[in-house]
């Protein structure tokens, strides 16, 4: 039986949900954690109360702020770090990654501010050359809290190395967690980042008390724009309508746990657009919106809904007003 550790970089909600999933393999599962209270909670109490309350960790899950220890002997690595910090962590991790590693799977969703490409590609580029091809990305409609409750969940594992993709699929799949596979690393990476942006618009529908008709229309418009962006960027067109695009956008834009949706909802009528003032942590869709607009300009793709979301986020007050005006004067083709 394989006893090589599984390393998870991060100790937030999704990292903890992944740990609970992976612990069933009876291998040591090590979480890299920089928050002292979270590390102590896991070490002393076997709980991550801050990010995944109510779920007791089995004995083979541990947490440490020592990156070298977390990665020591690991054959499989999962990356669950917010996009604003992931590159720093990956640079720190690179020297401790063994040549024995067989897969690296990232759930980080975002765009690189310099290249405007999915950040997972930048994550791969800071690694030793032999390991770069092993990097996969996980997309799809997967909310950590729902997954740990046994709700059927679907991922798409995308990468460039078939063996690494299949390995990640085998590690994750259970009777409730299912994994599709894809070689469209670029397209899945774009879909995973773009859905955060469009989920903000779906949240604004909730804040404005627009009913299901409106949300369904906005969702369809969003998928159409995602499709054009992904195709023109070099991804596969069907990725936008699959698990990583449409699937993830539905869960991000409809679930009460979706932070981007919640941000859009709370933005309506608010005096501040600062997530902290709205009692929220990191909202990935904010940075993704500004970068997606630059991408659309570079690709010469028309994205009126994306542009309106950007206008809302750049407004100084009445943040929802550009969105209301857009829907009022919308001309469908």
N, C-alpha and C positions, 0 to 999 in steps of 0.2 A: 504493500500500500504506500502511495506517495505521501511523505510527511513533510515535503518542502513547504515553507511558509507561503501564504498569499499576502502580499502587501497592498494596503489601501492607503493612498495618499489623500488625507482628509478625514474628518470625523464629524461631518455634518449629517443632515437628514438622509441624503442618498447614500453617502459613504456607510452609514450605520445600517441602512436597509440592505445594502450589498453584503456587508459583513454577516448579517443574520442569514442571508441566502447562502453564502459561501461556506459558512461554518459547518454545514451538514456534511461536507467532505471529510470532516475530522482532521483537517490540516490546521496548523496554527494560522490564525488570521490576525494580522497586526495592523492597527490603525495609526497613521502618523497624525499626531494631534498637537497643536501649539497652544491650545487653551487649557490652562492649568486646571481649572475647575472641571472641565469635561474629562480630561485625562484621569483626574482623581476619582471622579464619579464612576468611570468605567473600571478603574483598577480596584477600588475599594468596594463598590456596590454592584458592579456588573450591570449598570444602567447608563444610558446617555440621556439624562432627564431633560437637558436643554434642547436637544434636537430630535429625539425619538422617545418620548416618555411612554412608559407602560410596557416596554419590551425588555425583558431580562436577557442579557448576553450569556451564552454558554461559556464554559471555562476556557475554550480554545480561542476566544477573542480577547485581545489585549490592546492597550493603547500606550503610545510612547511619543515623547517629543524628540527622541533620538533617531534621526533619519537613517543613520548607518545601521542601527539595530533593526529598525523596521524592515529594511531592504536586505539585510544579511541572509543569504541563502535562498531568497525568494525566487521562484520560477515564474510566477504570474503577478502582475502589478495592475491595480486599478487606480485611476486618477480621478478624484472627485473634489477638485479645488475650484473655487470661483475663478472666472476668467481673468479678473484683474490681478490675481496672485499666482496663477498657474505657472507662468514662465519662470518666475523666481524659484518656485519649488522644484520645477523640472531641472533647472540648472544646478541646484543644490543636490538633487538626486542623482544626476548623471554619473558622478564618480563612483557611486556605490552600487551601480547596476551591474550584476554579474553577467558573464557571457552565457551562463546557464539559463537565462531568462527565455521563456518560450512564448509569452504574450504580454502585451501592455495595452490595456483598454481604458480609454478616457471617456468620462461622461461630462467633461467640461464643455460648455456650449458658448461659443462667441466667435468674433472675428478679430484677426490681428490688425492692430491699428496702422501698421506699416505696409503690410502686403494686401490687406483687405481680403485675405483668404481665411478659411476656417482655422481657428487657433490650434486645432489638433495637428495640422501640418507643421506649425511652428514648434509644437511640443516635440514632434519627431525629430526636427532638425537640430535640436540641441543635444541629442543623444549620440553615443558612439555609432558609427556607420552601420555595423552589423545588426544593431537593434532597431534601426529606423523602420525597416520593413515590417516589423512585428507590431507596430502601433495600429490599433483599431479605434474606432469611435462607436459609442453606443447612442443610438437615437431611439425615438419611439415614445408612445404614451405611457410613461412610467413615473408615477408619483410614489415616493418611497413609503409614505404612511399607508397608502392603499396596498402596496405590494406586500408589506409585512403583515397585513391583515388577511392575506390569502386571496385577495382579489385577483382574478386572471389578468396578467400583465404581458404586454408584448414589446420586445426590443427588436431593433435591427442592428446587427453587428456588421460594420463596414470596415474594410481594410484593403491591404494590397497583397497580403500573404494568406493563402487559403488555409494553411495549417494553423496559423494563429487565429484566424476567424473561427474555425471549427473548434479550436480549443476553448475560446471564450464562450462559444455557444454551449459546449458541454458543461462548462463550469457553472453557467447560470441557469440552465433549463431544469425545471421541476414540473410537477403536474399542474402548477398554476402559472409558472413563468415560461414563456415561449420565446424563441429567438429566430427571426429571419436572418438571412445573410445577404451581403451585398459587396461588390467590388467597387462601388461608387463612394469611396472615401470623401471625395471632394463634395459631391452633391449632398450626402447625408450630413456632412459638416455644415454646409450652408443652410440646409433645412432646419437643423437644430438651433442655429443662431437666429434665423429669420423668424421662426415661430414665436420667439420671445417678444419681438417687436410687435407683431400683429396681435398677440394676446393682450397687449395694452389697449388696443382699440376695442376688443371684445369686452374688456373690463369697463371701458367708458360707456359702452351700451348698457351695462348693468347700473352704473352710476347715474345714467340719464333715465333709467327705468324704461328703456326700450325693450320690447318683448322679443320673443323667439324669432319672429319674422326678420327683425333688424339684424340680430346676431347671425342668423343663417346667411343673410345677404352679405354681410361684412366678411364672414368666414369664406364664402365663395370667392369674393373679390380678392381676399388675401392669398388664397391658394393659387389663383390665376397669376398674381404678381410673383409669388414665390417660384412658380413654374417657369416663368420667363427669365427671372434672375438666375436660377440654377442652370437652365439650359444654356444661356448666353455665357455663363461663367465656366462652362465645360463639364457640368454634371449631367446626370441622366434625367430626362424629363419626367419619367414616372416616379422619381424619388419624391417629388413634391406632393404627389397624391397617395403616397404610401405611408407606412408607419412613422417615418421620421418627419414627414411634412404634415399632411392632413391629420394623421393620428395624433401626433404630439401637439399640434395646434388646437385640436379639439379639447384635449385634456388640460392644456395650459390656459386656454381661454374660457373653459366652462367650470373647471373644478374650483371649489372654495379654497383649496390648498394652493392654487396657482398664484405665485407671488406677483407675476407680471399682470395677470388679470386683476388681482386685488389692488395693485398700484393704480391701474387705469380707473377702477371703480372709485377709489378714494380721491383720485385727482379731481374728479368732478365737484365743483363748488368749493374746492380747498383754497386756502390762502397761501399754501406752500406746495412746491413740487418736490421737495426734499424727501426721499423715502423715510428717513429717520423721523421727520415731523409727522409722517403718516403711519408711524409705528411699524415700519418694515425694515428688513435688512437689505442686503444687496439685491437690486433689481436689474438683472442682466439685460433686459430689453432696452434700458436707457442708452447705454453705450452702443449696443447693437444697432439701434435706430440711426444714430449719427453716422456710423460706419457703413450701414446698408445704403443710406442715401448717397454716400460717396461712391460706393460700388455701382449703384444704378447709373450715376452720371458717367462713370468710367466706361460702363458697358453700353451706354446710350439706350437704356431700357426705361420706358415710361412706367412710373409707379405712383399714380396719384394718391392712393391710400397711404402708402409709405410716407410720401411727402407731407400729407396732412398730420400723420402721427408725429413726424419730426417738428412740424409747426406747433403742435400742441405742447411738445416738450421744450420748445424754445420760447414759448410765450411767457410773459411776465405776470399775467393774471388771466382769469377766465380761461383756464387751460383747455377746457373742452370746446370752446367756441369754434375753432377751425374745423373740428370734427363734425359739429352740428351743422355748420354751413356747408361742408362737403356733402353730407347726406341729403340736405335739403335741395341742393342744386345738382345732384348726381344725375348724369345721363348714361343709362346703360346702353351698351352696343346692341 
